[in-house]
Amino acid sequence: MDPKCRLCGRFDETIDHLVSGCPELAKTEYIHYHKMAAAHMHWKICKEFGIEVKEQWYEHEPKATGPFHQVETLFAFQSPWFGLGC
């Protein structure tokens, strides 16, 4: 049996590779899970500040930006600090 990944065919198909190293999964699945985690954090922060959200976090659809009361939320934007090693 060939130990190479069935998706990318370049690296051994290990748990570590599938969870965080497959270039084919990086194009879709990793981004999807990252967005879901970010949406959950956004939902929790909104709830903490009394901003109206849906009852279940997985039903939450964050707006890219929005001033609510004294809080401004940002979601899915490019940070000016990204990639600076900070």
C-alpha positions as CSV (number, residue, x, y, z in Angstrom):
1,M,0.0,0.0,0.0
2,D,1.3,3.4,-1.0
3,P,1.9,5.6,2.1
4,K,1.5,8.9,0.1
5,C,-1.5,11.1,0.7
6,R,-4.4,10.2,-1.4
7,L,-5.3,13.9,-1.8
8,C,-2.0,15.5,-2.7
9,G,0.2,12.5,-3.5
10,R,3.3,14.3,-2.2
11,F,3.7,13.5,1.4
12,D,3.0,10.5,3.7
13,E,-0.6,10.3,4.7
14,T,-0.2,10.8,8.5
15,I,-2.6,12.4,11.0
16,D,-0.3,15.4,11.3
17,H,-0.3,15.8,7.5
18,L,-4.1,15.6,7.2
19,V,-4.7,17.9,10.2
20,S,-2.3,20.7,9.3
21,G,0.0,20.0,6.3
22,C,-1.8,18.8,3.2
23,P,-1.7,21.5,0.5
24,E,-4.9,20.2,-1.1
25,L,-6.8,20.6,2.2
26,A,-5.3,24.0,2.8
27,K,-7.2,25.3,-0.2
28,T,-10.6,24.6,1.2
29,E,-11.0,22.7,4.5
30,Y,-8.5,24.6,6.7
31,I,-10.0,27.9,5.6
32,H,-13.5,26.6,6.3
33,Y,-12.6,25.5,9.9
34,H,-10.7,28.8,10.5
35,K,-13.7,30.8,9.5
36,M,-16.0,28.7,11.7
37,A,-13.7,29.2,14.7
38,A,-13.6,33.0,14.0
39,A,-17.4,33.1,13.7
40,H,-17.7,31.4,17.1
41,M,-15.4,34.0,18.7
42,H,-17.2,36.8,17.0
43,W,-20.6,35.5,18.3
44,K,-19.2,35.2,21.9
45,I,-17.8,38.7,21.8
46,C,-21.1,40.1,20.4
47,K,-23.0,38.3,23.2
48,E,-20.6,39.7,25.8
49,F,-21.3,43.2,24.6
50,G,-25.1,42.8,24.4
51,I,-25.2,42.8,20.6
52,E,-28.2,40.8,19.2
53,V,-27.1,37.5,17.8
54,K,-28.8,34.2,16.9
55,E,-29.2,31.7,19.7
56,Q,-26.8,29.1,18.3
57,W,-23.3,30.2,17.4
58,Y,-23.2,28.0,14.2
59,E,-26.2,30.0,12.9
60,H,-24.3,33.3,13.4
61,E,-23.4,35.2,10.2
62,P,-21.0,37.9,11.1
63,K,-21.0,41.1,9.1
64,A,-17.5,42.3,8.0
65,T,-17.8,45.4,10.1
66,G,-20.3,47.0,12.2
67,P,-20.5,49.7,14.9
68,F,-22.8,48.6,17.7
69,H,-23.3,50.9,20.6
70,Q,-19.8,51.7,21.8
71,V,-18.2,48.6,20.1
72,E,-17.0,48.2,16.5
73,T,-16.6,44.6,15.3
74,L,-14.4,43.5,12.5
75,F,-14.6,40.2,10.8
76,A,-12.6,38.6,8.0
77,F,-10.3,41.5,7.3
78,Q,-6.6,41.7,6.5
79,S,-4.7,42.8,9.6
80,P,-1.9,45.3,8.9
81,W,0.2,43.3,11.4
82,F,-0.3,39.9,9.6
83,G,3.1,38.5,8.7
84,L,5.2,40.9,10.6
85,G,6.3,38.3,13.2
86,C,4.5,40.1,16.0
